[in-house]
Amino acid sequence: MDFKLRLVINLVFGGSGAEFAEFLGVNVSTVHHWMNGRTVRSEYLARLLQHGININWLLDDTWTDINGMFADNAAGTALRATYFGQGTPQSAQVPTSAATTTPAKPATRKGSTKRGPA
């Protein structure tokens, strides 16, 4: 769930955990705990749903279609319209875990023997 929560924060709130916390009416440290894998209590899950985030999508690691991010309620419809316009991205998928994203290795010039800073 922490990966999907980061995705919501990045896509909807421009990467700002503080804006997300303000949006939900929680402390920033609470959001940071969630982003680091702590369990989200049911009262906060209910608050996420009230604010338009589909908690089933958030909690289900097998549900990778980004179109499921927003709840089927008025708040979710408003978020979907605000951040994706009238529709949602076609065939948009999210990785099933953060481990599926591998950082790229830095490029080196062919024949270069230099390693590290000078």
DSSP file (Angstrom, degrees, kcal/mol; ACC not computed):
  #  RESIDUE AA STRUCTURE BP1 BP2  ACC     N-H-->O    O-->H-N    N-H-->O    O-->H-N    TCO  KAPPA ALPHA  PHI   PSI    X-CA   Y-CA   Z-CA
    1    1 A M     >        0   0    0      0, 0.0     4,-2.7     0, 0.0     5,-0.2   0.000 360.0 360.0 360.0 -32.9    0.0    0.0    0.0
    2    2 A D  H  >  +     0   0    0      1,-0.2     4,-2.1     2,-0.2     5,-0.1   0.859 360.0  52.0 -61.0 -34.2    2.8    2.4    0.7
    3    3 A F  H  > S+     0   0    0      2,-0.2     4,-2.0     1,-0.2    -1,-0.2   0.928 111.6  45.4 -66.5 -44.2    3.8    2.4   -3.0
    4    4 A K  H  > S+     0   0    0     54,-0.2     4,-2.6     2,-0.2    -2,-0.2   0.878 110.4  54.3 -66.9 -36.7    0.3    3.3   -4.1
    5    5 A L  H  X S+     0   0    0     -4,-2.7     4,-2.5     1,-0.2    -1,-0.2   0.917 108.2  49.6 -62.4 -41.8    0.0    5.9   -1.4
    6    6 A R  H  X S+     0   0    0     -4,-2.1     4,-2.8    -5,-0.2    -1,-0.2   0.886 109.0  53.4 -62.0 -38.1    3.2    7.5   -2.8
    7    7 A L  H  X S+     0   0    0     -4,-2.0     4,-3.0     2,-0.2     5,-0.3   0.925 109.0  47.8 -62.5 -45.3    1.7    7.3   -6.3
    8    8 A V  H  X>S+     0   0    0     -4,-2.6     4,-2.7     2,-0.2     5,-0.8   0.934 113.6  47.9 -59.4 -46.9   -1.5    9.2   -5.1
    9    9 A I  H  X5S+     0   0    0     -4,-2.5     6,-2.3     1,-0.2     4,-1.2   0.905 115.4  45.0 -62.9 -42.0    0.7   11.8   -3.4
   10   10 A N  H  X5S+     0   0    0     -4,-2.8     4,-0.6     4,-0.3    -2,-0.2   0.933 120.4  37.5 -68.6 -45.9    2.9   12.2   -6.4
   11   11 A L  H  <5S+     0   0    0     -4,-3.0    -2,-0.2    -5,-0.2    -3,-0.2   0.917 130.0  27.0 -73.8 -44.0    0.1   12.4   -9.0
   12   12 A V  H  <5S+     0   0    0     -4,-2.7    -3,-0.2    -5,-0.3    -2,-0.2   0.817 131.6  32.5 -92.1 -33.2   -2.5   14.3   -7.1
   13   13 A F  H ><<S-     0   0    0     -4,-1.2     3,-1.9    -5,-0.8     6,-0.2   0.154 103.5-112.3-116.0  18.8   -0.5   16.4   -4.7
   14   14 A G  T 3< S-     0   0    0     -4,-0.6    -4,-0.3     1,-0.3    -3,-0.1   0.754  75.1 -58.6  60.1  25.3    2.7   17.0   -6.7
   15   15 A G  T 3  S+     0   0    0     -6,-2.3     2,-0.9     1,-0.2    -1,-0.3   0.501 100.2 137.7  85.1   4.6    4.7   14.9   -4.3
   16   16 A S    <>  -     0   0    0     -3,-1.9     4,-1.9    -7,-0.5    -1,-0.2  -0.748  32.8-176.4 -93.4 106.7    3.8   17.0   -1.3
   17   17 A G  H  > S+     0   0    0     -2,-0.9     4,-2.5     1,-0.2    -1,-0.2   0.817  87.6  59.1 -63.6 -30.7    3.1   14.9    1.8
   18   18 A A  H  > S+     0   0    0      2,-0.2     4,-2.4     1,-0.2    -1,-0.2   0.908 105.5  46.8 -66.2 -42.3    2.3   18.1    3.6
   19   19 A E  H  > S+     0   0    0      2,-0.2     4,-2.6    -6,-0.2    -2,-0.2   0.899 112.7  50.5 -65.5 -39.4   -0.5   19.0    1.1
   20   20 A F  H  X S+     0   0    0     -4,-1.9     4,-2.0     2,-0.2    -2,-0.2   0.921 110.5  49.5 -63.3 -43.9   -1.9   15.5    1.3
   21   21 A A  H  X>S+     0   0    0     -4,-2.5     5,-2.5     1,-0.2     4,-1.5   0.915 112.3  47.4 -61.5 -43.8   -1.9   15.7    5.2
   22   22 A E  H  <5S+     0   0    0     -4,-2.4    -2,-0.2     1,-0.2    -1,-0.2   0.911 108.8  55.1 -63.8 -42.0   -3.7   19.0    5.0
   23   23 A F  H  <5S+     0   0    0     -4,-2.6    -1,-0.2     1,-0.2    -2,-0.2   0.880 116.9  36.6 -56.9 -40.8   -6.2   17.6    2.5
   24   24 A L  H  <5S-     0   0    0     -4,-2.0    -1,-0.2    -5,-0.1    -2,-0.2   0.602 110.0-120.1 -89.5 -13.1   -7.0   14.8    4.9
   25   25 A G  T  <5S+     0   0    0     -4,-1.5     2,-0.3     1,-0.3    -3,-0.2   0.857  70.9 123.8  75.1  35.4   -6.7   16.8    8.1
   26   26 A V      < -     0   0    0     -5,-2.5    -1,-0.3    -6,-0.2     2,-0.1  -0.785  68.3 -88.8-121.4 167.7   -4.0   14.7    9.6
   27   27 A N    >>  -     0   0    0     -2,-0.3     4,-1.4     1,-0.1     3,-0.7  -0.466  32.3-123.5 -73.6 146.4   -0.5   15.5   10.9
   28   28 A V  H 3> S+     0   0    0      1,-0.3     4,-2.3     2,-0.2     5,-0.2   0.867 112.3  59.2 -58.4 -37.8    2.4   15.3    8.3
   29   29 A S  H 3> S+     0   0    0      1,-0.2     4,-2.2     2,-0.2    -1,-0.3   0.839 100.2  57.0 -63.5 -30.6    4.2   12.7   10.5
   30   30 A T  H <> S+     0   0    0     -3,-0.7     4,-2.1     2,-0.2    -1,-0.2   0.929 107.5  47.1 -63.5 -44.8    1.1   10.5   10.1
   31   31 A V  H  X S+     0   0    0     -4,-1.4     4,-2.6     1,-0.2    -2,-0.2   0.904 110.5  52.5 -62.9 -41.8    1.5   10.6    6.3
   32   32 A H  H  X S+     0   0    0     -4,-2.3     4,-1.1     1,-0.2    -1,-0.2   0.886 107.6  52.1 -62.9 -38.4    5.2    9.9    6.6
   33   33 A H  H  <>S+     0   0    0     -4,-2.2     5,-2.5     2,-0.2     3,-0.4   0.924 110.8  47.7 -62.0 -43.6    4.5    6.8    8.8
   34   34 A W  H ><5S+     0   0    0     -4,-2.1     3,-1.9     1,-0.2    -2,-0.2   0.914 108.9  53.6 -62.9 -42.7    2.0    5.5    6.1
   35   35 A M  H 3<5S+     0   0    0     -4,-2.6    -1,-0.2     1,-0.3    -2,-0.2   0.728 106.6  54.2 -66.4 -20.7    4.5    6.1    3.3
   36   36 A N  T 3<5S-     0   0    0     -4,-1.1    -1,-0.3    -3,-0.4    -2,-0.2   0.168 130.5 -89.7-100.2  17.4    7.1    4.1    5.3
   37   37 A G  T < 5S+     0   0    0     -3,-1.9    -3,-0.2     1,-0.3    -2,-0.1   0.432  74.4 146.2  98.7  -0.5    4.8    1.1    5.6
   38   38 A R      < -     0   0    0     -5,-2.5    -1,-0.3    -6,-0.2     2,-0.2  -0.391  57.3 -98.2 -68.3 149.7    2.8    1.6    8.8
   39   39 A T        -     0   0    0      1,-0.1     2,-0.6    -2,-0.1    -1,-0.1  -0.442  30.8-130.3 -69.1 136.6   -0.7    0.4    8.9
   40   40 A V        -     0   0    0     -2,-0.2    -1,-0.1    -6,-0.1     5,-0.1  -0.802  25.9-125.0 -89.4 122.7   -3.4    3.0    8.2
   41   41 A R    >>  -     0   0    0     -2,-0.6     4,-1.9     1,-0.1     3,-1.0  -0.271  22.2-110.5 -66.6 154.9   -6.1    2.8   10.8
   42   42 A S  H 3> S+     0   0    0      1,-0.3     4,-2.5     2,-0.2     5,-0.2   0.808 115.5  61.1 -59.2 -33.1   -9.7    2.3    9.7
   43   43 A E  H 3> S+     0   0    0      1,-0.2     4,-1.3     2,-0.2    -1,-0.3   0.872 108.5  44.1 -63.1 -34.7  -10.7    5.9   10.7
   44   44 A Y  H <> S+     0   0    0     -3,-1.0     4,-2.6     2,-0.2    -2,-0.2   0.842 109.6  55.1 -78.4 -33.9   -8.1    7.2    8.3
   45   45 A L  H  X S+     0   0    0     -4,-1.9     4,-2.3     2,-0.2    -2,-0.2   0.915 108.1  50.3 -61.2 -41.2   -9.1    4.8    5.5
   46   46 A A  H  X S+     0   0    0     -4,-2.5     4,-2.4     1,-0.2    -1,-0.2   0.890 109.8  50.5 -62.8 -38.6  -12.7    6.1    5.9
   47   47 A R  H  X S+     0   0    0     -4,-1.3     4,-1.6     2,-0.2    -2,-0.2   0.893 108.3  52.2 -66.7 -39.9  -11.4    9.6    5.6
   48   48 A L  H  <>S+     0   0    0     -4,-2.6     5,-2.7     2,-0.2    -2,-0.2   0.926 111.0  48.0 -59.7 -44.6   -9.5    8.7    2.4
   49   49 A L  H ><5S+     0   0    0     -4,-2.3     3,-1.9     1,-0.2    -2,-0.2   0.920 108.5  53.4 -62.5 -44.7  -12.7    7.3    1.0
   50   50 A Q  H 3<5S+     0   0    0     -4,-2.4    -1,-0.2     1,-0.3    -2,-0.2   0.824 108.9  51.1 -59.2 -31.2  -14.7   10.4    1.9
   51   51 A H  T 3<5S-     0   0    0     -4,-1.6    -1,-0.3    -5,-0.1    -2,-0.2   0.317 128.6 -95.4 -93.0   8.0  -12.1   12.5    0.1
   52   52 A G  T < 5S+     0   0    0     -3,-1.9    19,-2.5     1,-0.3     2,-0.5   0.518  79.0 132.2 100.4   5.6  -12.3   10.4   -3.0
   53   53 A I  B   < -A   70   0A   0     -5,-2.7     2,-0.9    17,-0.3    -1,-0.3  -0.810  58.0-126.6 -93.5 128.9   -9.5    7.8   -2.8
   54   54 A N     >  -     0   0    0     15,-2.7     4,-2.1    -2,-0.5     5,-0.1  -0.617  21.3-168.1 -75.6 105.4  -10.5    4.2   -3.6
   55   55 A I  H  > S+     0   0    0     -2,-0.9     4,-2.2     1,-0.2     5,-0.2   0.792  84.4  59.6 -70.5 -26.5   -9.4    2.3   -0.5
   56   56 A N  H  > S+     0   0    0      2,-0.2     4,-1.7     1,-0.2    -1,-0.2   0.933 109.1  44.3 -63.9 -44.0  -10.0   -1.0   -2.2
   57   57 A W  H  4 S+     0   0    0     11,-0.3    -2,-0.2     1,-0.2     6,-0.2   0.911 113.4  52.2 -62.8 -43.0   -7.5    0.0   -4.9
   58   58 A L  H  < S+     0   0    0     -4,-2.1   -54,-0.2     1,-0.2    -2,-0.2   0.874 116.5  37.6 -62.7 -39.6   -5.1    1.3   -2.3
   59   59 A L  H  < S+     0   0    0     -4,-2.2     2,-0.9    -5,-0.1    -1,-0.2   0.692  97.6  84.8 -89.3 -20.3   -5.1   -1.9   -0.2
   60   60 A D    ><  -     0   0    0     -4,-1.7     3,-1.3    -5,-0.2    -1,-0.1  -0.744  55.8-168.7 -91.4 105.9   -5.2   -4.5   -3.0
   61   61 A D  T 3  S+     0   0    0     -2,-0.9    -1,-0.2     1,-0.3    -4,-0.0   0.688  86.2  57.6 -66.4 -18.3   -1.7   -5.2   -4.3
   62   62 A T  T 3  S+     0   0    0      1,-0.1     2,-1.1     2,-0.0    -1,-0.3   0.636  84.1  87.8 -87.1 -13.5   -3.0   -7.1   -7.3
   63   63 A W    <   +     0   0    0     -3,-1.3    -1,-0.1    -6,-0.2    -3,-0.1  -0.734  47.7 158.7 -89.0  98.3   -5.1   -4.2   -8.5
   64   64 A T        +     0   0    0     -2,-1.1    30,-2.5    29,-0.0     2,-0.5   0.478  30.6 111.8-103.7  -3.7   -2.6   -2.4  -10.7
   65   65 A D  B >   -B   93   0B   0     28,-0.2     3,-1.9     1,-0.2    28,-0.2  -0.605  58.0-150.3 -75.5 120.5   -4.8   -0.4  -13.0
   66   66 A I  G >  S+     0   0    0     26,-2.0     3,-1.9    -2,-0.5     4,-0.2   0.709  89.1  77.5 -64.8 -19.8   -4.4    3.3  -12.2
   67   67 A N  G 3  S+     0   0    0     25,-0.5     3,-0.4     1,-0.3    -1,-0.3   0.689  87.0  61.4 -63.2 -17.5   -8.0    3.9  -13.3
   68   68 A G  G <  S+     0   0    0     -3,-1.9   -11,-0.3     1,-0.2    -1,-0.3   0.422  74.9  97.5 -87.6   1.4   -9.1    2.5  -10.0
   69   69 A M  S <  S+     0   0    0     -3,-1.9   -15,-2.7   -12,-0.1     2,-0.3   0.855  74.3  62.7 -60.2 -38.4   -7.3    5.1   -7.9
   70   70 A F  B    S-A   53   0A   0     -3,-0.4   -17,-0.3   -17,-0.2     6,-0.1  -0.713  86.4-116.6 -99.2 142.1  -10.4    7.3   -7.3
   71   71 A A        -     0   0    0    -19,-2.5     2,-1.3    -2,-0.3     9,-0.2  -0.245  24.4-113.4 -69.7 157.1  -13.5    6.2   -5.5
   72   72 A D  S    S+     0   0    0      4,-0.1     2,-0.3   -19,-0.1    -1,-0.1  -0.432  86.1  94.6 -88.4  58.6  -16.9    5.9   -7.1
   73   73 A N  S  > S-     0   0    0     -2,-1.3     4,-2.6   -21,-0.1     5,-0.2  -0.828  94.9 -89.4-136.7 177.7  -18.3    8.8   -5.1
   74   74 A A  H  > S+     0   0    0     -2,-0.3     4,-2.2     1,-0.2     5,-0.1   0.889 126.1  49.6 -59.5 -40.9  -18.7   12.5   -5.7
   75   75 A A  H  > S+     0   0    0      2,-0.2     4,-2.2     1,-0.2    -1,-0.2   0.899 111.9  48.3 -66.3 -40.1  -15.3   13.3   -4.2
   76   76 A G  H  > S+     0   0    0      2,-0.2     4,-2.7     1,-0.2    -2,-0.2   0.891 110.5  51.1 -66.0 -40.2  -13.6   10.7   -6.4
   77   77 A T  H  X S+     0   0    0     -4,-2.6     4,-2.4     2,-0.2    -2,-0.2   0.903 110.5  49.7 -62.8 -41.6  -15.4   11.9   -9.5
   78   78 A A  H  X S+     0   0    0     -4,-2.2     4,-2.3    -5,-0.2    -2,-0.2   0.911 112.1  47.2 -64.6 -42.9  -14.2   15.5   -8.7
   79   79 A L  H  X S+     0   0    0     -4,-2.2     4,-2.8     2,-0.2     5,-0.4   0.929 111.6  51.0 -63.3 -44.9  -10.6   14.3   -8.2
   80   80 A R  H  X S+     0   0    0     -4,-2.7     4,-2.4     1,-0.2     5,-0.2   0.920 113.1  45.3 -58.4 -45.5  -10.7   12.3  -11.4
   81   81 A A  H  X S+     0   0    0     -4,-2.4     4,-1.0     3,-0.2    -1,-0.2   0.880 115.0  48.4 -66.8 -38.5  -12.0   15.3  -13.3
   82   82 A T  H  < S+     0   0    0     -4,-2.3    -2,-0.2    -5,-0.2    -1,-0.2   0.921 124.1  27.4 -68.1 -44.9   -9.5   17.7  -11.8
   83   83 A Y  H  < S+     0   0    0     -4,-2.8    -2,-0.2    -5,-0.2    -3,-0.2   0.675 135.5  25.7 -98.8 -18.6   -6.4   15.5  -12.3
   84   84 A F  H >< S-     0   0    0     -4,-2.4     3,-0.8     1,-0.4    -3,-0.2   0.299  95.4-135.0-125.0   8.3   -7.3   13.5  -15.4
   85   85 A G  T 3<  -     0   0    0     -4,-1.0    -1,-0.4     1,-0.2    -2,-0.1  -0.429  68.3 -24.9  71.7-148.5   -9.8   15.7  -17.1
   86   86 A Q  T 3  S+     0   0    0     -2,-0.1    -1,-0.2    -4,-0.1     2,-0.2   0.771 133.9  25.3 -72.2 -26.4  -12.9   14.0  -18.5
   87   87 A G  S <  S-     0   0    0     -3,-0.8     3,-0.0    -6,-0.1     0, 0.0  -0.537  78.1-114.4-123.6-170.2  -11.2   10.6  -18.8
   88   88 A T        -     0   0    0     -2,-0.2   -21,-0.1     1,-0.1    -4,-0.0  -0.875  48.2 -75.3-125.0 160.5   -8.4    8.6  -17.3
   89   89 A P    >   -     0   0    0      0, 0.0     3,-0.8     0, 0.0     2,-0.3  -0.262  53.1-114.3 -56.5 138.2   -5.2    7.4  -18.9
   90   90 A Q  T 3  S-     0   0    0      1,-0.2     3,-0.1    -3,-0.0    -3,-0.0  -0.570  88.1  -9.9 -76.9 136.7   -5.8    4.4  -21.2
   91   91 A S  T 3  S+     0   0    0     -2,-0.3     2,-0.5     1,-0.2    -1,-0.2   0.786  86.3 168.0  45.6  38.4   -4.2    1.1  -20.1
   92   92 A A    <   -     0   0    0     -3,-0.8   -26,-2.0     2,-0.0   -25,-0.5  -0.695  10.4-175.0 -82.0 127.0   -2.2    2.9  -17.4
   93   93 A Q  B     -B   65   0B   0     -2,-0.5   -28,-0.2   -28,-0.2   -29,-0.0  -0.911  15.8-147.6-122.1 148.5   -0.7    0.3  -15.0
   94   94 A V        -     0   0    0    -30,-2.5   -90,-0.0    -2,-0.4    -2,-0.0  -0.868  34.4 -98.6-109.0 149.3    1.3    0.8  -11.8
   95   95 A P        -     0   0    0      0, 0.0     3,-0.1     0, 0.0    -1,-0.0  -0.327  28.1-125.9 -60.7 149.9    4.1   -1.5  -10.7
   96   96 A T  S    S+     0   0    0      1,-0.1     2,-0.3   -34,-0.0   -93,-0.1   0.686  89.3   6.2 -74.4 -16.6    2.9   -4.1   -8.2
   97   97 A S  S >  S-     0   0    0    -94,-0.1     3,-1.5     1,-0.1     4,-0.2  -0.986  74.6-110.0-157.0 162.1    5.7   -3.0   -5.9
   98   98 A A  G >  S+     0   0    0     -2,-0.3     3,-1.5     1,-0.3    -1,-0.1   0.752 111.4  72.1 -64.4 -22.6    8.4   -0.5   -5.6
   99   99 A A  G 3  S+     0   0    0      1,-0.3    -1,-0.3     3,-0.0    -3,-0.0   0.691  84.0  67.8 -68.4 -17.7   10.9   -3.3   -6.2
  100  100 A T  G <  S+     0   0    0     -3,-1.5     2,-0.7     1,-0.1    -1,-0.3   0.636  85.0  80.7 -77.9 -11.8    9.9   -3.5   -9.8
  101  101 A T    <   -     0   0    0     -3,-1.5    -1,-0.1    -4,-0.2    -3,-0.0  -0.854  65.5-170.0 -98.4 113.6   11.4    0.0  -10.5
  102  102 A T        -     0   0    0     -2,-0.7    -3,-0.0     1,-0.0    -2,-0.0  -0.892  22.8-122.1-105.5 126.4   15.1   -0.3  -10.9
  103  103 A P        -     0   0    0      0, 0.0     2,-0.1     0, 0.0    -1,-0.0  -0.367  32.5-108.5 -65.7 144.9   17.2    2.9  -11.0
  104  104 A A        -     0   0    0      1,-0.1     3,-0.1    -2,-0.0     0, 0.0  -0.430  30.0-117.4 -72.5 146.1   19.2    3.4  -14.2
  105  105 A K        -     0   0    0     -2,-0.1    -1,-0.1     1,-0.1     2,-0.0  -0.591  37.9 -97.8 -80.3 146.3   23.0    3.0  -13.9
  106  106 A P        -     0   0    0      0, 0.0     2,-0.2     0, 0.0    -1,-0.1  -0.359  42.7-109.8 -64.0 143.4   25.0    6.1  -14.7
  107  107 A A        -     0   0    0     -3,-0.1     2,-0.3    -2,-0.0    -3,-0.0  -0.472  32.9-164.2 -74.5 142.9   26.3    6.2  -18.3
  108  108 A T        -     0   0    0     -2,-0.2     2,-0.2     4,-0.0     3,-0.1  -0.949  25.1-107.4-124.7 149.8   30.1    5.8  -18.8
  109  109 A R    >   -     0   0    0     -2,-0.3     3,-2.0     1,-0.1     2,-0.1  -0.513  43.9 -99.5 -74.3 142.3   32.1    6.6  -21.9
  110  110 A K  T 3  S+     0   0    0      1,-0.3    -1,-0.1    -2,-0.2     3,-0.1  -0.399 108.7  14.7 -62.0 131.0   33.3    3.7  -23.9
  111  111 A G  T 3  S+     0   0    0      1,-0.3     2,-0.3    -2,-0.1    -1,-0.3   0.409  90.8 140.6  85.6  -2.6   36.9    2.9  -23.1
  112  112 A S    <   -     0   0    0     -3,-2.0    -1,-0.3     1,-0.1    -4,-0.0  -0.564  29.9-178.3 -76.8 133.5   36.9    5.1  -20.0
  113  113 A T        +     0   0    0     -2,-0.3     2,-0.2    -3,-0.1    -1,-0.1   0.440  45.8 117.0-106.3  -3.7   38.8    3.7  -17.1
  114  114 A K        -     0   0    0      1,-0.0     2,-0.5     4,-0.0     4,-0.1  -0.479  44.5-170.1 -69.5 130.8   38.0    6.6  -14.7
  115  115 A R        -     0   0    0     -2,-0.2    -2,-0.0     2,-0.1    -1,-0.0  -0.987  48.0 -18.7-124.6 122.2   36.0    5.5  -11.7
  116  116 A G  S    S-     0   0    0     -2,-0.5     0, 0.0     2,-0.0     0, 0.0  -0.102 102.9 -22.8  79.3-177.6   34.4    8.0   -9.3
  117  117 A P              0   0    0      0, 0.0    -2,-0.1     0, 0.0     0, 0.0  -0.264 360.0 360.0 -67.7 152.7   35.2   11.6   -8.8
  118  118 A A              0   0    0     -4,-0.1    -2,-0.0     0, 0.0    -3,-0.0   0.466 360.0 360.0 -75.2 360.0   38.5   13.1   -9.7
